[in-house]
């Protein structure tokens, strides 16, 4: 195999964008051979976009059964991600899945098991992991030079959406359509990055406000408090009702602080001495360790070739299939960020602190109450 023959399932905004990326040869090891879309209008649009010589199907099942493909890229509504992935694995296909991995962890766990059983490559479209700034933050945190995490905080409120956004499709802003609001639609990348950089908390207490700023069923305003196994604490705050919004990740550690804000700013406050040791040994009442402020150098990958973060994930996916290269985002890791959002929802629904791992059957029961099924 010299190229991965790919079928794209779903021709909405993101699915069409992925098709254009492949047609532009930004993922040169991938050859688009098929697409599937349930909407007749969108099938016509895709047919006009890609031209002749491609297979276009009405359903994912048809593409999986009849498509001349080695792999699928899943870009359909959230609930369908695990279901389609399992069918693809059973057919012996590799899978690249859009975020989120699914709506509830019980179903995603079944998808992960199917992936392991198949032995095929499974990747998530966590394209934010290719962002050089976040990669640098992870390097700083996991490298150990700044000590253990003491507090985490992510304020991500630059998701402002109008009522027209939610009203443009019957599935938007509903439990049965999307399975959630800002946590499931806008924040999967941040939730993935949060746990990828800082690790998973073991306790969550969240307050999810449904329809606070819009006429919708699901949450559009969330404040969550987290506790980590090492005693560190954290907060995660998000909303689609604020403007101008904020995107600020702040991580306090024993020997400093990391601040990521906006699109480009990254600042490291590096302490001369470990705070815990300094607190125990200093004779001064109001002193604090000396601090040096740094602006770390961030090396952009593929600087000579301007390709999108999505294209980088596609290249990682095809490289793993063809040459055994490492994945940027393994598909099995998609459950982690979803576990965070599920815990936040369950905490708010039950009005109590949720320990991770939580009762996945209980979560599904509570979700289905809101789906009215």
Secondary structure by P-SEA (a helix, b strand, c coil): ccccbbbbccccaaaaaaaaaaaacccccccccbbbbccaaaaaaaaaaacccbbbbccaaaaaacccccbbbbbccccaaaaaaaaaaaabbbbbbcccccccaaaaaaaaaaaaaaccbbbccccccccaaaaaaaaaaaccccccccbbbbbccccccccccccccccccccccccccccccccaaaaaaaaaccccccbbbbbbbcccccccccccbbbbbbbccccccbbbbcccccccbbbbbbbbcccbbbbbcccbbbbbbcccccaaaaaacccccccccbbbbbbcbbbbccccccccaaaaaaaaaaaaacccccccccccaaaaaaaaaaaaaaaaaacccccccccaaaaaaaaaaaacc
